[in-house]
Amino acid sequence: MNELIRLARSLRCEPSDPRQAFAHRLRIGLAVAALILVLSLLR
């Protein structure tokens, strides 16, 4: 669990530009969605 928290903190990005922050969150969301899809297909 600590590794997951550390990974989440390293992925966290606080740019001053709202568009850049949105794009970063969108990329992270897509990566998580792809990971969930792959894990569900492996079952």
N, C-alpha and C positions, 0 to 999 in steps of 0.2 A: 504494500500500500504506500509506503514511503517513497518508493521508486516512482509510482504513478503521480504522486503529489509533486515530486521533484521535476518530472517530465512536464507536468502541467505548468509549473512556474517557469520553466525554460521556454515553453511555447508562448507564454504570455507576452504581449507586445503592447506598449502604451505610446504609440506615436502621437504627435500633436495634431496631425492632419486627420480629420474624421474619415475622409475617403480611404486613407491608407489603413486606418484601424478596421474599417468595414471590410476591405479587401482581405486583410489578414484573417479576420474572423471567418470570412467566407471560405478561404482556403483551408483553414483548420476544420471547419464543419464538413467540407467535402471530403477531407482526408478521413475523418472519423466515420462518415457515412460509408465510404468505400471499404474501410476496415470492417465495419459491421456486416456489409454485404458479403465480403469474402469469407468472413467467419461463418455466416449463416449458410453459404453455399458449400462449405466444407463438411457440414454436418450430414 
